[in-house]
Amino acid sequence: MCDVSGDGGGCGADAEPPRRRRAPRDSHPRTCMKCGQGTAALIIRVGDPFCRGCFREYFVHKFRAMLGKNRVIFPGEKVLLALSGGSASSAMVRQVQEGLSREAAKRLRFIPGLVYVEEGAVRRQSPEQREQTLAHMETLLRATGFPYHVIHLEEALELPPSILQPGPEQSSKSGPSGPSYKEAVDSFIQQKRQEGEGDSATSLPGHSTQDMPVGPPYTPRLPDTAQTQELLRIFEAVETATAREELLQMLRTHLILQMARSRGYSKVMTGETCTRVAIKLLTNLSLGRGAFLAVDTGFTDKRHGDVMVVRPMRDYTAKEIAFYNHFFNIPTVIVPPLFTKRREKPSIHHLIERFLLGLQEDFPSTISTVYRTGEKLSPDPAKASSESQRCLLCLCGLDIEGEEELALEPTLIWEELEPVGNGCCQQRAESKAAYIPLLCYSCRLTFKELGPLTTLPPYMRAEAQRRIHSVSIPCSAEMEQQTQENQERSKS
């Protein structure tokens, strides 16, 4: 018979889902699995207790192993660290600091720089709150000792159209693995020995004085009110919260890329963790970017040509980052989320995040399973052979064939028809439908929700017009040639 008392899990058992049992108060503390002597301060995974010292060694080794295994950052290269003030990017900067210190067993040999993109305007912060956040971030940036750059999101309105064009790849470092990397390391060490600096030169290599803050402490200066209002007008014209998130991410990436190109950085480090990569993988899959998951979430992103994006923190879980920052007092800055009028399910990004984190609580291997699945994807579908095959916004290869079968283009044309005096309709001179052949499937869906063309950032419109014009000139010349041939045939 069933156990009606409820203790045996029969018919009388509680209908609520089982909860994790807390350890009894008189239980003995666990011993560190690595040293076998210290008392465990945390349990990373089931059966993996670590003391503080061993956890720090494990955390540092993980960062070094990720860089050493991939070998894409060469000695002497300038690397731009994208710091948002969050937990992951702050931990990444601390790892670089320790790797460049004299006490490090194997010092890092690249030249670091920091960049911070201030986004307070679209996050509905008051001018006083923005200045307070900037002052706090400036304190953190100065404490690192690295050259740093502060960019306001309003500066995206002044970006050049060339930011939407991939730069020339560096042919001298096209072979990042094998003997080429070893030769670069040997050449770097030999050069330092000839200069008489020895290994001490690799502790904090080549700080550029033109990038270092000089004079009195930095006084936060906000952009002009007109620029802020123009930026807010662009975001307010966006129809959905999902498209607003995509636009913010796009502008942020373009600003960092422009800073890297203007200052001579060949690599950009970002702080996406394993948890963030898993969320981004499912989010992009939901947004129709399945063909580009490998470049959107992989260790390297080479779509920009002259600047490579590197994600060295993608092996860390959010739990590991949180404990590391807590144990070793890593300072962070918290900023409010992107403004939205809807509280429940404001965007696909937040919906996927809530879904995955909810599963992770009951099934601890959820994040790692999604993350490892993404590692098996190939970046080949994202490559574009020519400009005509490259997406205007994300710079990935166009993944759509047969635009005449897509219902999105006639929908945009119908929406842009405006009535004239005699009751008929005419299409506007600059049509959103003309942009559709320049975009991949995912960017087409986002582009439709970005509002009218007049609210798009100027550099996007300028580059789109250039590409549309470059395509229309050969077509018109071809039509004229065909007309002339037809006339000659009719005369004969």
Steps between C-alpha positions, in 0.01 A plus 500: 500500500596864462669672787231750600721661761683685226846397621547237232400710201173315434150637445518707814823670394507875457400616155758780505831442319779372722733761641867464560581404856730718699798347662451433871660751733722244666644369171877505466657749256630347180867490406640662187516248216828643367730552798320260732582717802307826492134535588275537199368854455272419209376212286523581129324188384368195679802333657744784420575686828780761492674706763565865420863454400438206271196671349713801411760277334224317314348829381832642380601177325170490315560847354858426401407164351231657282748750355781246469287237332370729225817707442340789319659784701862553398772662713508877469146530362270774626187350655196708594308372804130588487405586858133548582543512877319166537629198687639307201688785331638618836631150574654491152688824560631366832629188325689715250642712784631194680631349177709811434636531854855409591384222732329308218668169412433542128440863421265616230679680219235717336438874549161561668262791479150554641182637345174582675178584313270722706134420426318698766283692253313193371488351849297798623761633739485864598802723422599485868484120500703483179770723645511291815538179300770658284694616806482152652612336175782752458627405845502131404666570166777709655567235765597245233794705377408425139422762233126538477234662284147609595241510221144625519232316307404833338828486307348225285315776314836622369645164394636482142326270248826303468425336836258275308781380274749229605859617513795325335615190682852495635685255277813494714315327783263284306640182647420518872588140581812285477847635415381853408390572856818348645712708264313814608567423868870428439537816294333707771725363776812546288403858422455580868837348584668709233340811645650408837168486678482129551179335617412805712374670185214256478354595835324813382597534134491819302249729662417767245528845653250647256228271639582553867296755693710806582444801722234517770249220558250452225189718523197322351366687199174392346418545131290789378130489578420504127703182444333330794154592373587372153617168646183468707291574191668208321428259785146622558418439134589130537182297518601207722728446799679220315598730213606762756737252662644407160548866406680574828731205454569605141588861590719385789693260275552762231630755753750254645608396152555862396707565812713191433565607140577862583743406780673211325362208703490172306303301760199575719431296815144472628372345822228256390483209744384145437158596635476806276619303195233234555230767533626679191509176303133422558403865461668534162349170393158643584581816304585308183881515530553125502752518215720745694503346847865396471623859450247653741596271790837344411839580650598714200296722270686598181218660304650851532825406326762724659364471856432162660258462791618253766289353783744359760240477782264264319607197706398661832153462642321791662538322835879483469518868406280600793707307757829627359387863519364444852808325638757740354305827518474577128319836466205517262248760384130421469297679232122481450360286218381634169179697541179320404134563573418132536603327820421140406697345213636832372718343229605165359840553663352521851253221433776258396713606797218435745425165335859373510574619852178339620602167347848535647359505853343156462740354240854627574640380166265710284737792436802282430303277262381794293847651507675181385247455222591840360868405485425242231372757250704619203561869416505434124134603434577848634777567246424730207691478172417855384329818612181406320484183710562676832231626739498876543458496879661184642763448222415129475419321175151536358307185586192560282447393139206603290388830651193499279357222717539699821185671623690766697598717203148561357381566854753779540415643159129513590574669832705771328240598242370847578194669346537792258254767397293295257445218747764273345811380678866545424802337656739713700830593341700312764329169562561248777423227247814599308707403806360147518733336240797630700404319821508144631184332624540598866597861425199531270267414784676744733517769232125493447451591868754785508245761396518742204822557312532853635563359847784269396857599595651712218792265430264208431301702248814632331655155455169354379464775240855439380438130453163555334660752263792267421254226407270727295779645280603166341133410455420828323809469279400146413147613411632781280728257318213261446281784368766606254537142376125476451496826304783386278322174430179680412686729254667207330 
